[in-house]
Every structure is written in C-alpha cells, then in structure tokens.
Amino acid sequence: MFSAKKMKACCFGLIAISMLATTVGCGNKQQAMPGGGAVAVKAMPVIQRDTPMSYEYAGQVQAKNEVKIQARVSGNIVEKLVNGGDIVHKGQPLFRIDQRQYQSALNSAQANLAQSEATLSNTQLDRDRYEQLVANDALAVQTLTAQQSTERQNAAAVAYNRANVQKAADDLDDTLIVSPVDGRMDVNDLSVGTYVTSGSTTLATVSSTDPVFVQFSMSENEYLQLAGNNQGGISNGWGTNVSLALSNGSAYPVNGKVEQVDRSLSNNSGTLTLKASFGNPDSMLIPGMFGRVKITGETVPGALLIPQRATAADKVVVEGLTKIQNGVALDVTDVTPEELQLSFNS
C-alpha cells in the first residue's frame, strides 16, 4: 500500500537507505565482490502526482433512533404479540395489558357524563321557564339569576365528566402497546404475566436499522488541521464521502457522510465527537459493531507515492530488501505497481 506525503516531508521516508545509494542506481547490474553472487531484488520508480489525503478513525455503530418502550398505564401483561429480536414497524402492536379495570373506568365515566348532561338539560328548561315568568313580572329577577348560576355550574360538570371520559378512553387504548418506530426489538423483552408500572417499567427497546450512525472522535490537533484546510470549518462540505472498513477487514459497500459534529471537545478525553450516517438496507450494521472510518481530505499537489516497505533515490526496493548487505552487488529487476498489485491508497 502506498503512503502519500507532502514533498517537503518526503525526506523522512529515506530511512537507513544510504548504504543502498552506491549499489542501486537506475537498474544497472554491478560487479559482485569476490566469492559472492548478485542479490536479486525488485525496484520501481518513485511516482509523483496530485494525491488526496485520507484520515482514518476508530468508530462504533449506533442506531439513529433507540426507543425504550414504557407503558402509559399499569397492569399485568396478558398478551405478547411479538418475539424478542423481531423486526417491527411503526404502529405495530407489541404487548397488551389487562384492560378490565380501564374498561370499567370508561363505563363509569360515561355514566357520570350522561347524568350530568341530563341535569344540565333540566336546568336549561327551568331557566327558559323562569325567563318567561320574569318577563311577565310573575317571578323575581333574583330567582332567575340563581337559576342561571346553577346552569353554569351544571355545564362545568358536563365538561369535567366529558374530560374524564376522554381520559378513560385513552387509558383503555394505552393497554395496547405499539412500536413508536420502525426497527428491531432487543431480546430482553418482558414475558406474559409481568406487572408493569406506568412510566417506569421498560417492556422492550426498539432500535432503527436504516440508516445508522457510526460515531468516531478526532483529537484537537486533527480538528485544527482540518478546520484550517476547509474554509468555514469542517462542517462546510467536509465529510461528504465517508467509507467504512469493518472489524474483519472487509469494506462496507455503502458510503456515508458526516451529519453531526459536537459543539465542543469532551472534558474527559479532549476529543471532538462526530457521527457519520450510513445506509443499511440489508441490516448488516448493528449497534455496537466497530469499524474504521475513512474520510478523504485535501489534495496534496505533487505528492511522492512510495511503498511503505522501502525507499531509495529515484527508485525504491520493494522485494529482497532484507537480503542486501554492504559490498554485495544487486541484480535489479524493474517492476511496476500493477505487477506488484499495489494500491494507491493515501
């Protein structure tokens, strides 16, 4: 694999090769010392071209949405409609809680509402009759005023009981627990018969599967370098082509992009947290997996591309380097990067 270096820093690649300068020229064979034969090595020209830099970070897969499902009402689970690990969809029923007490509460609230509505209706009839009597000077105005006040009280009772009916109906509906998002359930779901408490018991956790986040961090120095190379900071068009290598070394086939950059460095580690979004149509990526995030950065003009295994003058020794000794002639075979199946990864 090739490493890209800026020209001003290329001299750092010339490590411990000075002893080769007198023995490796432009591919010519040299005379061997007495009693020794020429050592066969392979050499190739140093390649110079504009090369994009790349940056790699250790990352971990996270779900974009991870929801802990809790019941809005208390009671025993009487029916389980899915299994742990199932793929579920938004609105799909998951559990059913014993609804008998909530059905009774709804019936009681409806009866109270009907009673208060009947009382209000009678109060309105009396008010109409009192108004006629007052108009004929057959009833004191004070009596009509008191009746109008009673009517308003009964109207408020109707509104109160109607709200109770709505609450009881909602509680009854909440005995059927549905998935709030598309995703996959965990395997730590509760069993039938378990008592759940409203707002505190977690029945299951559902994580969205497509797309997913891969969270990674960079150091302060890396951030400053990237911010300096990108006008407007790293959020201005940077990170639109992100690749991912999985823990087994294979390349994930879908590229992603950086969607979230934290507002500040972590107080504990001094690093900046970022999240890249990747499509996950086959659900290959699951939360908790590790990988290597690779992001293409700025292009280095006229970069020298040399194999990491060796370097010397205008050619580099790529095979047989360990056989070289002082005073031993070299039998150089010129090769190309294609013949060695070398890639130009920066």
FENJO-V360331 format. One record per residue. N is the residue number from 1. RES is the residue in one letter. D_FIRST is the distance of its C-alpha to the first C-alpha in Angstrom with 1 decimal. Layout:
N,RES,D_FIRST  N,RES,D_FIRST
//
This chain:
1,M,0.0  2,F,3.8  3,S,6.8  4,A,10.0  5,K,13.2  6,K,16.7  7,M,18.4  8,K,20.9  9,A,18.5  10,C,16.4  11,C,18.7  12,F,17.4  13,G,14.3  14,L,17.0  15,I,17.6  16,A,20.1  17,I,19.4  18,S,22.9  19,M,24.2  20,L,22.0  21,A,23.5  22,T,26.6  23,T,25.1  24,V,22.2  25,G,23.5  26,C,22.7  27,G,22.5  28,N,26.1  29,K,27.3  30,Q,29.4  31,Q,32.3  32,A,31.9  33,M,34.1  34,P,37.1  35,G,36.6  36,G,32.8  37,G,30.7  38,A,27.6  39,V,24.3  40,A,22.0  41,V,18.5  42,K,16.0  43,A,15.2  44,M,13.8  45,P,14.9  46,V,13.5  47,I,13.1  48,Q,15.2  49,R,15.7  50,D,16.7  51,T,13.8  52,P,14.6  53,M,13.9  54,S,13.3  55,Y,15.0  56,E,14.9  57,Y,18.1  58,A,19.6  59,G,22.2  60,Q,25.1  61,V,26.8  62,Q,30.4  63,A,33.1  64,K,34.3  65,N,37.9  66,E,39.0  67,V,42.8  68,K,45.1  69,I,48.0  70,Q,51.4  71,A,54.9  72,R,57.3  73,V,60.2  74,S,61.1  75,G,62.0  76,N,61.1  77,I,58.4  78,V,60.4  79,E,57.8  80,K,54.1  81,L,52.8  82,V,49.1  83,N,47.0  84,G,44.3  85,G,40.9  86,D,42.3  87,I,41.0  88,V,43.7  89,H,44.6  90,K,46.3  91,G,50.0  92,Q,49.8  93,P,52.4  94,L,51.0  95,F,54.0  96,R,57.8  97,I,59.9  98,D,63.6  99,Q,65.3  100,R,69.0  101,Q,69.7  102,Y,68.0  103,Q,70.0  104,S,73.2  105,A,72.2  106,L,71.7  107,N,75.1  108,S,76.8  109,A,75.3  110,Q,76.4  111,A,79.9  112,N,80.1  113,L,79.0  114,A,81.7  115,Q,84.3  116,S,83.5  117,E,83.4  118,A,86.9  119,T,88.2  120,L,86.9  121,S,88.5  122,N,91.9  123,T,91.5  124,Q,90.9  125,L,94.0  126,D,96.1  127,R,94.8  128,D,95.8  129,R,99.3  130,Y,99.7  131,E,98.8  132,Q,101.7  133,L,104.1  134,V,103.2  135,A,103.8  136,N,107.3  137,D,108.0  138,A,108.2  139,L,105.5  140,A,104.5  141,V,101.4  142,Q,100.2  143,T,100.0  144,L,97.8  145,T,95.5  146,A,95.1  147,Q,94.3  148,Q,91.6  149,S,90.0  150,T,90.1  151,E,88.4  152,R,85.5  153,Q,85.1  154,N,85.1  155,A,82.5  156,A,80.2  157,A,80.7  158,V,79.6  159,A,76.4  160,Y,75.7  161,N,76.2  162,R,74.2  163,A,71.2  164,N,71.8  165,V,71.6  166,Q,68.3  167,K,66.9  168,A,68.2  169,A,66.7  170,D,63.3  171,D,63.5  172,L,64.3  173,D,61.4  174,D,59.1  175,T,60.0  176,L,57.5  177,I,54.0  178,V,51.4  179,S,47.7  180,P,47.0  181,V,43.5  182,D,41.5  183,G,39.2  184,R,39.1  185,M,41.6  186,D,40.8  187,V,42.5  188,N,44.6  189,D,47.3  190,L,51.0  191,S,53.4  192,V,56.8  193,G,59.6  194,T,57.6  195,Y,59.4  196,V,57.3  197,T,58.3  198,S,58.1  199,G,55.2  200,S,54.0  201,T,53.0  202,T,49.6  203,L,49.9  204,A,46.3  205,T,43.0  206,V,41.5  207,S,37.9  208,S,36.8  209,T,33.9  210,D,32.8  211,P,31.3  212,V,29.9  213,F,28.6  214,V,25.4  215,Q,26.4  216,F,24.1  217,S,24.9  218,M,23.7  219,S,25.1  220,E,27.7  221,N,25.6  222,E,22.8  223,Y,25.7  224,L,27.3  225,Q,24.1  226,L,23.7  227,A,27.5  228,G,27.6  229,N,25.0  230,N,26.9  231,Q,30.5  232,G,32.6  233,G,30.2  234,I,27.3  235,S,29.7  236,N,30.2  237,G,27.8  238,W,24.8  239,G,23.0  240,T,24.1  241,N,20.8  242,V,19.5  243,S,17.2  244,L,17.5  245,A,15.6  246,L,18.3  247,S,18.9  248,N,18.1  249,G,14.5  250,S,15.8  251,A,15.6  252,Y,19.1  253,P,20.3  254,V,22.3  255,N,21.2  256,G,23.5  257,K,24.8  258,V,26.0  259,E,29.8  260,Q,31.0  261,V,30.6  262,D,32.9  263,R,35.7  264,S,35.1  265,L,33.0  266,S,33.8  267,N,36.6  268,N,35.2  269,S,31.5  270,G,31.4  271,T,28.6  272,L,28.8  273,T,28.8  274,L,27.4  275,K,27.6  276,A,25.6  277,S,27.5  278,F,26.0  279,G,28.0  280,N,28.7  281,P,30.8  282,D,30.3  283,S,30.7  284,M,27.4  285,L,26.9  286,I,29.7  287,P,30.7  288,G,29.2  289,M,25.8  290,F,22.8  291,G,19.4  292,R,16.6  293,V,17.6  294,K,15.2  295,I,17.1  296,T,16.3  297,G,18.1  298,E,19.3  299,T,18.0  300,V,17.5  301,P,19.3  302,G,18.2  303,A,14.9  304,L,13.3  305,L,9.7  306,I,8.6  307,P,6.0  308,Q,6.7  309,R,8.7  310,A,11.3  311,T,13.2  312,A,16.8  313,A,19.0  314,D,18.2  315,K,16.0  316,V,13.5  317,V,13.9  318,V,11.1  319,E,13.6  320,G,16.9  321,L,16.5  322,T,18.6  323,K,21.4  324,I,22.1  325,Q,25.4  326,N,27.7  327,G,30.0  328,V,28.2  329,A,27.5  330,L,24.2  331,D,24.1  332,V,21.1  333,T,19.8  334,D,18.1  335,V,15.2  336,T,13.3  337,P,9.8  338,E,11.7  339,E,13.2  340,L,10.1  341,Q,9.0  342,L,5.6  343,S,5.4  344,F,6.5  345,N,6.4  346,S,8.5
//
